[in-house]
């Protein structure tokens, strides 16, 4: 994947400093992600610096830091979009069915108001840890802002996505955390439209959560059929 990108290999001691989810995610797909994030970094080009490789690694580390959410250690919105867009060509080539979605964490405002923002931060960090733990290490997960997360499940069917997010919901329920989830089939030629559809699906789930209570999940397929799951 990304054959035209420079391959930058990160030393083990540098990877060890990164948050657990980053290390887990980069385990199986490290080459692909570093190639995507490392575009434009030519570590072999002759130049004045004799430590070209070290400079390239440092640049990649700085870029990764700018693509990481400081609170949770997950990708931020820029990181999510960059890696997603970088993976799309290979997904198109292989015609790999994939799912994309949004998660909204219910009750963050109430936690902030009743217990303070430090407790709210802990609430979000706990949510991120549980979601990351219950997704595959090859899945893409990011905290966009506030109480909203995004995810992409490469090679997953609707049934597999429903099962995976069902596990996430079950694990969060055990911690008293409820979420609203919107999932759609990823359009490999129009990922932005897919994200908009996922946002709409999440909004439907959130409205249902307000009226019915509990965590809710809304799934939309290519054929615009909708499916709900509690």
N, CA, C and O of each residue as an XYZ file, in Angstrom:
920
protein
N       0.843     -1.197      0.000
C       0.000      0.000      0.000
C       0.872      1.238      0.000
O       1.930      1.262      0.629
N       0.428      2.265     -0.706
C       1.166      3.532     -0.783
C       2.600      3.308     -1.201
O       3.544      3.684     -0.507
N       2.742      2.651     -2.419
C       4.074      2.273     -2.857
C       4.979      3.475     -3.085
O       6.200      3.367     -2.976
N       4.371      4.641     -3.409
C       5.185      5.800     -3.725
C       5.660      6.555     -2.501
O       6.399      7.532     -2.617
N       5.242      6.112     -1.334
C       5.610      6.818     -0.108
C       6.891      6.243      0.461
O       7.177      5.054      0.316
N       7.658      7.104      1.110
C       8.899      6.653      1.744
C       8.568      5.830      2.969
O       7.722      6.217      3.776
N       9.237      4.687      3.110
C       9.016      3.846      4.276
C       9.887      4.336      5.413
O      11.105      4.441      5.272
N       9.269      4.632      6.529
C      10.008      5.116      7.686
C       9.791      4.140      8.823
O       8.660      3.982      9.282
N      10.812      3.498      9.281
C      10.700      2.510     10.345
C      10.981      3.162     11.675
O      12.036      3.764     11.876
N      10.024      3.038     12.591
C      10.171      3.700     13.884
C      10.879      2.783     14.868
O      10.470      1.631     15.017
N      11.930      3.250     15.549
C      12.640      2.423     16.527
C      11.711      1.949     17.633
O      10.765      2.646     18.000
N      11.985      0.756     18.166
C      11.137      0.184     19.198
C      11.049      1.085     20.421
O       9.990      1.190     21.041
N      12.166      1.741     20.776
C      12.133      2.567     21.970
C      11.232      3.788     21.787
O      10.678      4.293     22.763
N      11.078      4.273     20.543
C      10.189      5.400     20.316
C       8.745      4.951     20.361
O       7.901      5.633     20.941
N       8.443      3.790     19.743
C       7.075      3.296     19.763
C       6.595      3.043     21.190
O       5.413      3.211     21.491
N       7.501      2.646     22.052
C       7.124      2.302     23.422
C       6.602      3.507     24.197
O       5.926      3.345     25.214
N       6.920      4.746     23.711
C       6.461      5.928     24.434
C       5.015      6.275     24.087
O       4.398      7.100     24.761
N       4.479      5.665     23.059
C       3.166      6.080     22.581
C       2.053      5.413     23.381
O       2.282      4.380     24.011
N       0.836      5.995     23.367
C      -0.291      5.401     24.092
C      -0.585      3.994     23.591
O      -0.276      3.644     22.452
N      -1.191      3.194     24.470
C      -1.423      1.780     24.169
C      -2.193      1.584     22.877
O      -1.842      0.720     22.073
N      -3.252      2.384     22.663
C      -4.058      2.167     21.465
C      -3.256      2.461     20.200
O      -3.401      1.766     19.195
N      -2.408      3.493     20.250
C      -1.576      3.804     19.092
C      -0.657      2.628     18.796
O      -0.527      2.221     17.641
N      -0.020      2.080     19.820
C       0.877      0.946     19.614
C       0.109     -0.261     19.086
O       0.585     -0.954     18.187
N      -1.082     -0.518     19.641
C      -1.878     -1.655     19.193
C      -2.295     -1.490     17.740
O      -2.206     -2.430     16.951
N      -2.750     -0.289     17.391
C      -3.187     -0.048     16.027
C      -2.037     -0.219     15.049
O      -2.209     -0.788     13.971
N      -0.853      0.279     15.432
C       0.272      0.255     14.511
C       0.944     -1.108     14.443
O       1.805     -1.326     13.591
N       0.567     -2.031     15.328
C       1.160     -3.358     15.257
C       0.950     -3.999     13.903
O       1.926     -4.226     13.188
N      -0.303     -4.308     13.510
C      -0.537     -5.012     12.246
C      -0.456     -4.135     11.008
O      -0.229     -4.657      9.916
N      -0.633     -2.820     11.131
C      -0.687     -1.975      9.937
C       0.367     -0.877      9.977
O       0.184      0.188      9.387
N       1.474     -1.136     10.676
C       2.487     -0.104     10.882
C       3.036      0.439      9.564
O       3.137      1.654      9.398
N       3.395     -0.445      8.622
C       3.969      0.020      7.359
C       3.000      0.925      6.616
O       3.382      1.977      6.105
N       1.736      0.502      6.560
C       0.752      1.282      5.819
C       0.588      2.666      6.417
O       0.583      3.661      5.692
N       0.454      2.738      7.731
C       0.198      4.019      8.371
C       1.415      4.924      8.314
O       1.278      6.125      8.079
N       2.599      4.375      8.524
C       3.788      5.220      8.456
C       4.026      5.704      7.028
O       4.510      6.816      6.821
N       3.692      4.886      6.059
C       3.807      5.339      4.675
C       2.854      6.497      4.403
O       3.214      7.454      3.719
N       1.639      6.410      4.938
C       0.661      7.474      4.740
C       1.115      8.749      5.441
O       1.144      9.819      4.834
N       1.468      8.634      6.713
C       1.872      9.811      7.478
C       3.250     10.304      7.057
O       3.581     11.470      7.270
N       4.059      9.427      6.461
C       5.424      9.790      6.122
C       5.605     10.310      4.715
O       6.740     10.490      4.275
N       4.528     10.558      3.996
C       4.654     11.084      2.644
C       5.385     12.419      2.651
O       5.096     13.301      3.460
N       6.320     12.548      1.749
C       7.092     13.783      1.675
C       8.353     13.747      2.512
O       9.167     14.668      2.444
N       8.530     12.691      3.304
C       9.745     12.546      4.102
C      10.667     11.569      3.380
O      10.418     10.363      3.384
N      11.716     12.076      2.769
C      12.657     11.243      2.017
C      13.904     11.057      2.856
O      14.771     11.930      2.898
N      13.992      9.910      3.528
C      15.099      9.726      4.467
C      16.403      9.327      3.777
O      17.457      9.334      4.414
N      16.354      8.981      2.487
C      17.564      8.536      1.801
C      18.168      9.618      0.908
O      19.273      9.444      0.395
N      17.467     10.720      0.719
C      17.972     11.754     -0.173
C      19.266     12.346      0.373
O      19.311     12.761      1.530
N      20.327     12.391     -0.447
C      21.603     12.964      0.026
C      21.419     14.434      0.392
O      20.663     15.152     -0.263
N      22.087     14.863      1.401
C      21.959     16.255      1.803
C      23.038     16.625      2.808
O      23.957     15.847      3.061
N      22.920     17.811      3.376
C      23.917     18.321      4.305
C      23.934     17.510      5.592
O      24.994     17.273      6.170
N      22.729     17.076      6.049
C      22.645     16.385      7.328
C      23.108     14.940      7.200
O      22.687     14.229      6.287
N      23.959     14.513      8.096
C      24.403     13.118      8.101
C      23.444     12.236      8.880
O      23.537     11.010      8.815
N      22.523     12.846      9.615
C      21.556     12.075     10.404
C      20.182     12.154      9.752
O      19.178     12.374     10.430
N      20.142     11.973      8.431
C      18.888     12.115      7.686
C      17.798     11.186      8.222
O      16.647     11.598      8.364
N      18.157      9.935      8.519
C      17.158      8.986      8.994
C      16.585      9.425     10.334
O      15.382      9.320     10.574
N      17.469      9.922     11.211
C      16.987     10.372     12.516
C      16.057     11.572     12.368
O      15.058     11.682     13.079
N      16.391     12.469     11.442
C      15.538     13.641     11.203
C      14.182     13.186     10.673
O      13.144     13.695     11.096
N      14.190     12.219      9.739
C      12.942     11.713      9.180
C      12.073     11.086     10.260
O      10.861     11.294     10.303
N      12.717     10.314     11.133
C      11.956      9.686     12.222
C      11.364     10.746     13.154
O      10.224     10.626     13.601
N      12.149     11.777     13.439
C      11.679     12.845     14.319
C      10.510     13.589     13.675
O       9.540     13.931     14.352
N      10.603     13.840     12.363
C       9.508     14.517     11.658
C       8.244     13.683     11.703
O       7.151     14.210     11.910
N       8.394     12.374     11.507
C       7.235     11.490     11.564
C       6.630     11.482     12.963
O       5.410     11.502     13.122
N       7.497     11.453     13.978
C       6.997     11.484     15.347
C       6.248     12.765     15.649
O       5.214     12.734     16.316
N       6.755     13.901     15.166
C       6.081     15.185     15.368
C       4.742     15.211     14.639
O       3.755     15.729     15.162
N       4.711     14.651     13.431
C       3.461     14.628     12.682
C       2.445     13.746     13.386
O       1.268     14.098     13.471
N       2.893     12.595     13.895
C       1.985     11.711     14.613
C       1.419     12.410     15.837
O       0.231     12.289     16.135
N       2.277     13.148     16.551
C       1.821     13.860     17.744
C       0.733     14.865     17.391
O      -0.229     15.033     18.141
N       0.883     15.533     16.250
C      -0.114     16.525     15.850
C      -1.402     15.876     15.392
O      -2.425     16.550     15.274
N      -1.371     14.565     15.131
C      -2.564     13.843     14.696
C      -3.188     13.042     15.828
O      -4.087     12.233     15.599
N      -2.713     13.266     17.055
C      -3.153     12.482     18.204
C      -3.928     13.337     19.196
O      -3.524     14.457     19.509
N      -5.039     12.807     19.688
C      -5.815     13.478     20.722
C      -5.081     13.358     22.049
O      -4.784     12.250     22.497
N      -4.790     14.477     22.674
C      -3.950     14.485     23.873
C      -4.616     13.785     25.062
O      -3.932     13.184     25.891
N      -5.927     13.859     25.147
C      -6.614     13.299     26.314
C      -6.654     11.773     26.267
O      -6.402     11.117     27.278
N      -6.967     11.208     25.115
C      -7.207      9.765     25.033
C      -6.069      8.978     24.400
O      -5.984      7.763     24.583
N      -5.184      9.657     23.653
C      -4.149      8.937     22.925
C      -4.618      8.362     21.607
O      -3.826      7.749     20.890
N      -5.900      8.545     21.262
C      -6.409      8.105     19.969
C      -6.034      9.116     18.897
O      -5.523     10.194     19.202
N      -6.291      8.765     17.630
C      -6.163      9.768     16.589
C      -7.137     10.908     16.859
O      -8.200     10.699     17.444
N      -6.769     12.121     16.428
C      -7.739     13.210     16.417
C      -8.399     13.243     15.036
O      -8.168     12.355     14.216
N      -9.217     14.263     14.782
C      -9.962     14.301     13.521
C      -9.031     14.369     12.311
O      -9.280     13.703     11.306
N      -7.965     15.162     12.393
C      -7.022     15.257     11.281
C      -6.350     13.914     11.014
O      -6.197     13.503      9.864
N      -5.950     13.234     12.092
C      -5.319     11.934     11.937
C      -6.264     10.906     11.336
O      -5.877     10.130     10.462
N      -7.497     10.904     11.806
C      -8.500      9.975     11.289
C      -8.706     10.182      9.790
O      -8.687      9.225      9.015
N      -8.901     11.430      9.389
C      -9.166     11.719      7.976
C      -7.971     11.383      7.097
O      -8.133     10.875      5.987
N      -6.754     11.671      7.602
C      -5.565     11.419      6.794
C      -5.339      9.931      6.586
O      -5.055      9.490      5.473
N      -5.464      9.160      7.657
C      -5.256      7.720      7.524
C      -6.383      7.087      6.705
O      -6.129      6.218      5.871
N      -7.630      7.519      6.939
C      -8.754      7.008      6.157
C      -8.533      7.252      4.670
O      -8.669      6.334      3.861
N      -8.194      8.479      4.309
C      -7.989      8.807      2.896
C      -6.800      8.056      2.314
O      -6.793      7.712      1.132
N      -5.787      7.800      3.156
C      -4.631      7.052      2.685
C      -4.923      5.580      2.449
O      -4.282      4.943      1.612
N      -5.897      5.031      3.189
C      -6.251      3.620      3.039
C      -7.228      3.377      1.896
O      -7.331      2.253      1.406
N      -7.940      4.402      1.467
C      -8.997      4.232      0.463
C      -8.507      3.615     -0.849
O      -9.188      2.737     -1.378
N      -7.351      4.032     -1.408
C      -6.922      3.423     -2.681
C      -6.796      1.908     -2.612
O      -7.215      1.216     -3.540
N      -6.230      1.380     -1.535
C      -6.092     -0.071     -1.406
C      -7.454     -0.729     -1.225
O      -7.698     -1.808     -1.766
N      -8.339     -0.091     -0.472
C      -9.686     -0.638     -0.286
C     -10.445     -0.669     -1.611
O     -11.180     -1.616     -1.891
N     -10.259      0.377     -2.427
C     -10.898      0.400     -3.751
C     -10.338     -0.711     -4.641
O     -11.083     -1.420     -5.318
N      -9.027     -0.846     -4.626
C      -8.373     -1.847     -5.477
C      -8.876     -3.244     -5.168
O      -9.126     -4.037     -6.076
N      -9.022     -3.542     -3.892
C      -9.459     -4.870     -3.476
C     -10.980     -4.964     -3.336
O     -11.522     -6.033     -3.053
N     -11.663     -3.827     -3.537
C     -13.124     -3.775     -3.356
C     -13.520     -4.364     -2.000
O     -14.394     -5.224     -1.894
N     -12.839     -3.864     -0.978
C     -13.036     -4.363      0.380
C     -14.220     -3.668      1.041
O     -14.203     -2.454      1.242
N     -15.246     -4.444      1.377
C     -16.389     -3.863      2.085
C     -15.943     -3.396      3.468
O     -15.271     -4.131      4.191
N     -16.314     -2.194      3.824
C     -15.916     -1.638      5.114
C     -17.058     -0.801      5.671
O     -17.943     -0.366      4.933
N     -17.028     -0.583      6.967
C     -18.049      0.197      7.659
C     -17.401      1.404      8.322
O     -16.237      1.358      8.721
N     -18.156      2.468      8.432
C     -17.665      3.671      9.081
C     -18.773      4.206      9.975
O     -19.952      4.015      9.679
N     -18.409      4.873     11.068
C     -19.460      5.338     11.966
C     -18.996      6.352     12.988
O     -17.812      6.665     13.115
N     -19.983      6.847     13.709
C     -19.764      7.815     14.781
C     -20.328      7.275     16.086
O     -21.301      6.520     16.104
N     -19.692      7.682     17.169
C     -20.164      7.372     18.524
C     -20.319      8.677     19.281
O     -19.408      9.505     19.294
N     -21.462      8.862     19.906
C     -21.688     10.002     20.794
C     -21.863      9.453     22.203
O     -22.694      8.575     22.432
N     -21.087      9.966     23.140
C     -21.144      9.484     24.523
C     -22.220     10.258     25.268
O     -22.154     11.484     25.369
N     -23.203      9.550     25.786
C     -24.303     10.203     26.492
C     -23.868     10.626     27.890
O     -23.156      9.889     28.572
N     -24.290     11.794     28.309
C     -24.147     12.190     29.707
C     -22.889     12.946     30.077
O     -22.663     13.186     31.263
N     -22.051     13.337     29.113
C     -20.817     14.050     29.475
C     -21.131     15.393     30.131
O     -20.491     15.765     31.115
N     -22.099     16.116     29.601
C     -22.448     17.422     30.176
C     -22.868     17.288     31.625
O     -22.481     18.094     32.471
N     -23.661     16.267     31.907
C     -24.127     16.041     33.280
C     -22.954     15.742     34.213
O     -22.918     16.230     35.342
N     -21.995     14.939     33.742
C     -20.820     14.626     34.563
C     -20.013     15.893     34.823
O     -19.593     16.143     35.953
N     -19.795     16.694     33.776
C     -19.051     17.946     33.940
C     -19.731     18.874     34.940
O     -19.073     19.478     35.787
N     -21.048     18.982     34.835
C     -21.797     19.901     35.699
C     -21.867     19.431     37.144
O     -21.825     20.247     38.064
N     -21.973     18.128     37.352
C     -22.159     17.610     38.710
C     -20.854     17.272     39.421
O     -20.769     17.370     40.645
N     -19.822     16.867     38.647
C     -18.590     16.395     39.266
C     -17.340     17.177     38.850
O     -16.267     16.993     39.424
N     -17.486     18.042     37.859
C     -16.347     18.838     37.414
C     -15.720     18.289     36.145
O     -15.947     17.140     35.766
N     -14.925     19.132     35.494
C     -14.358     18.762     34.195
C     -13.278     17.687     34.295
O     -13.055     16.948     33.336
N     -12.611     17.592     35.430
C     -11.629     16.523     35.590
C     -12.318     15.165     35.559
O     -11.822     14.216     34.952
N     -13.470     15.087     36.222
C     -14.252     13.850     36.183
C     -14.769     13.588     34.778
O     -14.848     12.438     34.344
N     -15.123     14.660     34.063
C     -15.559     14.516     32.680
C     -14.450     13.968     31.794
O     -14.703     13.137     30.922
N     -13.222     14.430     32.013
C     -12.074     13.917     31.261
C     -11.867     12.429     31.542
O     -11.609     11.645     30.629
N     -11.982     12.054     32.812
C     -11.837     10.638     33.169
C     -12.933      9.796     32.515
O     -12.694      8.662     32.101
N     -14.117     10.359     32.428
C     -15.268      9.709     31.806
C     -14.971      9.415     30.329
O     -15.250      8.320     29.841
N     -14.412     10.389     29.635
C     -14.084     10.226     28.218
C     -12.924      9.248     28.040
O     -12.946      8.415     27.134
N     -11.905      9.349     28.908
C     -10.762      8.436     28.806
C     -11.196      6.993     29.043
O     -10.746      6.088     28.339
N     -12.051      6.773     30.008
C     -12.554      5.428     30.280
C     -13.333      4.900     29.084
O     -13.188      3.736     28.710
N     -14.157      5.752     28.484
C     -14.907      5.352     27.295
C     -13.968      4.959     26.160
O     -14.157      3.926     25.518
N     -12.950      5.790     25.917
C     -12.000      5.518     24.836
C     -11.277      4.194     25.054
O     -11.104      3.418     24.114
N     -10.857      3.932     26.279
C     -10.146      2.695     26.590
C     -11.018      1.480     26.313
O     -10.552      0.494     25.741
N     -12.281      1.547     26.717
C     -13.181      0.407     26.548
C     -13.497      0.173     25.076
O     -13.505     -0.967     24.612
N     -13.758      1.255     24.342
C     -14.055      1.108     22.914
C     -12.849      0.515     22.191
O     -12.998     -0.424     21.409
N     -11.646      1.060     22.446
C     -10.436      0.565     21.782
C     -10.176     -0.900     22.113
O      -9.772     -1.676     21.246
N     -10.406     -1.270     23.350
C     -10.158     -2.647     23.786
C     -11.077     -3.633     23.097
O     -10.693     -4.782     22.875
N     -12.280     -3.209     22.754
C     -13.277     -4.116     22.200
C     -13.383     -4.053     20.676
O     -14.216     -4.743     20.089
N     -12.552     -3.238     20.032
C     -12.441     -3.262     18.583
C     -11.170     -4.001     18.195
O     -10.290     -4.212     19.030
N     -11.072     -4.395     16.933
C      -9.861     -5.054     16.459
C      -8.713     -4.041     16.410
O      -8.943     -2.838     16.282
N      -7.493     -4.531     16.513
C      -6.350     -3.617     16.447
C      -6.192     -3.026     15.052
O      -5.525     -2.004     14.891
N      -6.788     -3.645     14.046
C      -6.715     -3.116     12.683
C      -7.792     -2.082     12.401
O      -7.770     -1.454     11.343
N      -8.740     -1.886     13.323
C      -9.790     -0.894     13.125
C      -9.247      0.505     13.424
O      -8.353      0.673     14.254
N      -9.793      1.483     12.749
C      -9.367      2.875     12.919
C     -10.331      3.560     13.887
O     -11.545      3.520     13.691
N      -9.791      4.184     14.924
C     -10.609      4.823     15.946
C     -10.037      6.188     16.282
O      -8.820      6.346     16.386
N     -10.905      7.176     16.453
C     -10.448      8.534     16.755
C     -11.446      9.236     17.656
O     -12.645      8.958     17.629
N     -10.920     10.156     18.456
C     -11.797     11.085     19.180
C     -11.791     12.389     18.391
O     -10.745     13.011     18.206
N     -12.968     12.792     17.930
C     -13.069     13.980     17.100
C     -13.034     15.236     17.948
O     -12.232     16.137     17.704
N     -13.905     15.293     18.947
C     -13.958     16.434     19.871
C     -15.001     16.109     20.934
O     -15.919     15.324     20.699
N     -14.849     16.715     22.090
C     -15.845     16.561     23.143
C     -16.198     15.114     23.409
O     -15.353     14.313     23.809
N     -17.482     14.787     23.176
C     -17.981     13.446     23.463
C     -18.189     12.627     22.197
O     -18.949     11.659     22.212
N     -17.527     12.997     21.096
C     -17.772     12.335     19.813
C     -16.530     11.602     19.314
O     -15.420     12.135     19.321
N     -16.758     10.361     18.878
C     -15.703      9.508     18.335
C     -16.095      9.062     16.924
O     -17.274      9.058     16.570
N     -15.094      8.688     16.128
C     -15.333      8.119     14.802
C     -14.546      6.819     14.686
O     -13.505      6.648     15.320
N     -15.060      5.911     13.868
C     -14.364      4.644     13.674
C     -14.552      4.160     12.241
O     -15.510      4.535     11.565
N     -13.619      3.318     11.786
C     -13.724      2.658     10.497
C     -13.332      1.205     10.676
O     -12.286      0.911     11.255
N     -14.158      0.294     10.188
C     -13.933     -1.132     10.343
C     -13.641     -1.739      8.969
O     -14.576     -2.115      8.261
N     -12.379     -1.843      8.576
C     -12.056     -2.370      7.247
C     -12.370     -3.859      7.133
O     -12.065     -4.641      8.034
N     -12.979     -4.237      6.020
C     -13.254     -5.642      5.774
C     -14.368     -6.227      6.617
O     -14.499     -7.448      6.705
N     -15.174     -5.378      7.239
C     -16.242     -5.857      8.117
C     -17.595     -5.780      7.412
O     -17.852     -4.855      6.641
N     -18.447     -6.754      7.684
C     -19.810     -6.740      7.182
C     -20.703     -6.006      8.182
O     -20.282     -5.701      9.298
N     -21.936     -5.729      7.770
C     -22.898     -5.104      8.683
C     -23.083     -5.957      9.933
O     -23.116     -5.446     11.052
N     -23.205     -7.276      9.719
C     -23.421     -8.180     10.867
C     -22.220     -8.159     11.814
O     -22.388     -8.156     13.033
N     -21.007     -8.143     11.250
C     -19.809     -8.093     12.095
C     -19.714     -6.769     12.844
O     -19.304     -6.732     14.004
N     -20.098     -5.678     12.172
C     -20.067     -4.367     12.822
C     -21.076     -4.314     13.963
O     -20.779     -3.798     15.041
N     -22.261     -4.846     13.721
C     -23.276     -4.845     14.777
C     -22.817     -5.675     15.967
O     -23.048     -5.304     17.118
N     -22.165     -6.797     15.686
C     -21.656     -7.634     16.770
C     -20.548     -6.924     17.539
O     -20.524     -6.949     18.769
N     -19.622     -6.286     16.803
C     -18.502     -5.606     17.447
C     -18.974     -4.451     18.313
O     -18.541     -4.314     19.457
N     -19.872     -3.607     17.771
C     -20.359     -2.475     18.561
C     -21.290     -2.931     19.663
O     -21.422     -2.252     20.682
N     -21.940     -4.071     19.478
C     -22.732     -4.639     20.570
C     -21.859     -5.000     21.750
O     -22.248     -4.801     22.901
N     -20.664     -5.537     21.466
C     -19.705     -5.841     22.534
C     -19.245     -4.565     23.225
O     -19.104     -4.525     24.447
N     -19.014     -3.526     22.435
C     -18.609     -2.237     23.004
C     -19.688     -1.715     23.945
O     -19.399     -1.291     25.063
N     -20.937     -1.751     23.478
C     -22.057     -1.256     24.292
C     -22.177     -2.056     25.578
O     -22.384     -1.486     26.649
N     -22.050     -3.369     25.478
C     -22.153     -4.223     26.667
C     -21.058     -3.897     27.680
O     -21.319     -3.802     28.879
N     -19.838     -3.726     27.190
C     -18.725     -3.405     28.089
C     -18.910     -2.034     28.731
O     -18.620     -1.865     29.915
N     -19.387     -1.059     27.971
C     -19.622      0.276     28.524
C     -20.761      0.260     29.532
O     -20.703      0.961     30.542
N     -21.792     -0.528     29.270
C     -22.917     -0.620     30.199
C     -22.466     -1.082     31.576
O     -23.006     -0.652     32.595
N     -21.470     -1.963     31.596
C     -20.960     -2.465     32.870
C     -20.283     -1.359     33.685
O     -20.140     -1.470     34.903
N     -19.869     -0.290     32.992
C     -19.262      0.864     33.665
C     -20.246      2.014     33.821
O     -19.864      3.110     34.232
N     -21.515      1.770     33.492
C     -22.530      2.813     33.613
C     -22.439      3.883     32.540
O     -22.919      4.999     32.738
N     -21.824      3.558     31.393
C     -21.657      4.515     30.299
C     -22.558      4.113     29.148
O     -22.566      2.955     28.730
N     -23.318      5.075     28.635
C     -24.208      4.811     27.511
C     -23.792      5.643     26.301
O     -23.323      6.773     26.442
N     -23.970      5.067     25.106
C     -23.558      5.738     23.882
C     -24.649      5.640     22.819
O     -25.545      4.799     22.892
N     -24.546      6.523     21.836
C     -25.387      6.468     20.644
C     -24.457      6.245     19.456
O     -23.471      6.962     19.289
N     -24.779      5.242     18.627
C     -23.884      4.835     17.546
C     -24.609      4.894     16.209
O     -25.736      4.414     16.081
N     -23.953      5.487     15.212
C     -24.438      5.460     13.835
C     -23.425      4.768     12.959
O     -22.247      5.124     12.976
N     -23.862      3.774     12.182
C     -22.962      2.994     11.329
C     -23.508      2.978      9.908
O     -24.710      2.808      9.705
N     -22.630      3.154      8.924
C     -23.032      3.054      7.517
C     -21.961      2.292      6.743
O     -20.810      2.203      7.169
N     -22.363      1.746      5.598
C     -21.405      1.151      4.677
C     -20.545      2.270      4.089
O     -21.067      3.300      3.663
N     -19.238      2.066      4.068
C     -18.330      3.072      3.537
C     -18.377      3.082      2.012
O     -18.082      2.073      1.370
N     -18.747      4.222      1.434
C     -18.685      4.422     -0.006
C     -17.235      4.743     -0.356
O     -16.741      5.818     -0.015
N     -16.556      3.829     -1.027
C     -15.127      3.980     -1.293
C     -14.827      5.137     -2.235
O     -13.684      5.587     -2.325
N     -15.847      5.619     -2.937
C     -15.660      6.750     -3.851
C     -16.150      8.065     -3.270
O     -15.972      9.118     -3.883
N     -16.763      8.016     -2.097
C     -17.289      9.246     -1.491
C     -17.340      9.076      0.025
O     -18.412      8.942      0.616
N     -16.168      9.084      0.637
C     -16.097      8.867      2.082
C     -16.754     10.011      2.853
O     -17.300      9.797      3.936
N     -16.703     11.227      2.300
C     -17.322     12.372      2.987
C     -18.824     12.180      3.110
O     -19.408     12.462      4.156
N     -19.452     11.699      2.037
C     -20.889     11.431      2.087
C     -21.192     10.334      3.104
O     -22.194     10.400      3.816
N     -20.328      9.330      3.169
C     -20.502      8.259      4.146
C     -20.444      8.806      5.570
O     -21.231      8.404      6.426
N     -19.510      9.723      5.821
C     -19.403     10.326      7.152
C     -20.648     11.144      7.484
O     -21.128     11.123      8.617
N     -21.164     11.858      6.499
C     -22.397     12.618      6.726
C     -23.561     11.677      7.050
O     -24.370     11.965      7.932
N     -23.640     10.551      6.332
C     -24.700      9.579      6.590
C     -24.539      8.941      7.965
O     -25.526      8.679      8.653
N     -23.291      8.691      8.365
C     -23.043      8.129      9.695
C     -23.456      9.109     10.781
O     -23.997      8.715     11.815
N     -23.198     10.389     10.539
C     -23.604     11.420     11.496
C     -25.126     11.464     11.625
O     -25.654     11.608     12.728
N     -25.829     11.340     10.504
C     -27.288     11.330     10.525
C     -27.814     10.101     11.273
O     -28.769     10.191     12.044
N     -27.175      8.958     11.032
C     -27.582      7.733     11.722
C     -27.356      7.859     13.225
O     -28.184      7.414     14.020
N     -26.235      8.463     13.612
C     -25.962      8.660     15.031
C     -27.004      9.578     15.671
O     -27.420      9.359     16.808
N     -27.418     10.599     14.938
C     -28.425     11.520     15.461
C     -29.742     10.786     15.711
O     -30.411     11.033     16.714
N     -30.114      9.882     14.800
C     -31.333      9.080     14.993
C     -31.207      8.234     16.251
O     -32.138      8.153     17.052
N     -30.033      7.597     16.418
C     -29.802      6.773     17.612
C     -29.865      7.617     18.875
O     -30.408      7.179     19.889
N     -29.316      8.822     18.821
C     -29.308      9.691     20.001
C     -30.725     10.122     20.369
O     -31.077     10.163     21.548
N     -31.535     10.442     19.367
C     -32.920     10.821     19.651
C     -33.683      9.652     20.253
O     -34.501      9.837     21.155
N     -33.419      8.454     19.759
C     -34.083      7.274     20.310
C     -33.610      6.999     21.731
O     -34.390      6.554     22.573
N     -32.333      7.265     22.001
C     -31.816      7.085     23.354
C     -32.500      8.035     24.328
O     -32.776      7.667     25.470
N     -32.778      9.275     23.870
C     -33.459     10.243     24.727
C     -34.890      9.820     25.038
O     -35.386     10.051     26.141
N     -35.549      9.203     24.066
C     -36.953      8.833     24.254
C     -37.126      7.456     24.896
O     -38.068      7.236     25.657
N     -36.212      6.527     24.586
C     -36.357      5.163     25.073
C     -35.356      4.809     26.167
O     -35.552      3.844     26.904
N     -34.281      5.593     26.272
C     -33.247      5.314     27.263
C     -32.239      4.290     26.764
O     -32.472      3.609     25.766
N     -31.133      4.190     27.458
C     -30.111      3.199     27.136
C     -29.277      3.561     25.923
O     -29.519      4.568     25.258
N     -28.288      2.718     25.648
C     -27.470      2.888     24.449
C     -28.279      2.455     23.232
O     -29.068      1.513     23.299
N     -28.074      3.152     22.123
C     -28.809      2.846     20.897
C     -27.852      2.831     19.722
O     -26.844      3.538     19.711
N     -28.189      2.000     18.716
C     -27.361      1.892     17.518
C     -28.256      1.937     16.289
O     -29.271      1.244     16.221
N     -27.872      2.760     15.318
C     -28.607      2.884     14.061
C     -27.672      2.520     12.919
O     -26.566      3.049     12.818
N     -28.126      1.607     12.054
C     -27.300      1.115     10.960
C     -27.996      1.430      9.638
O     -29.186      1.166      9.469
N     -27.223      2.006      8.692
C     -27.753      2.278      7.360
C     -26.863      1.570      6.341
O     -25.637      1.668      6.398
N     -27.492      0.860      5.414
C     -26.742      0.108      4.418
C     -26.708      0.858      3.096
O     -27.271      1.945      2.966
N     -26.035      0.257      2.115
C     -25.956      0.857      0.781
C     -27.321      1.094      0.156
O     -27.509      2.032     -0.618
N     -28.266      0.235      0.500
C     -29.592      0.309     -0.111
C     -30.514      1.248      0.655
O     -31.725      1.274      0.432
N     -29.905      2.032      1.579
C     -30.649      3.011      2.376
C     -31.654      2.369      3.329
O     -32.515      3.050      3.886
N     -31.537      1.040      3.513
C     -32.373      0.390      4.522
C     -31.803      0.747      5.885
O     -30.588      0.855      6.047
N     -32.676      0.928      6.857
C     -32.215      1.252      8.196
C     -32.487      0.093      9.138
O     -33.456     -0.651      8.985
N     -31.618     -0.036     10.100
C     -31.733     -1.117     11.057
C     -31.367     -0.559     12.417
O     -30.328      0.085     12.562
N     -32.189     -0.791     13.401
C     -31.870     -0.292     14.737
C     -31.551     -1.446     15.663
O     -32.054     -2.558     15.507
N     -30.699     -1.151     16.635
C     -30.321     -2.157     17.632
C     -30.051     -1.454     18.942
O     -29.388     -0.417     18.973
N     -30.560     -2.015     20.019
C     -30.335     -1.437     21.338
C     -29.095     -2.051     21.944
O     -28.719     -1.704     23.064
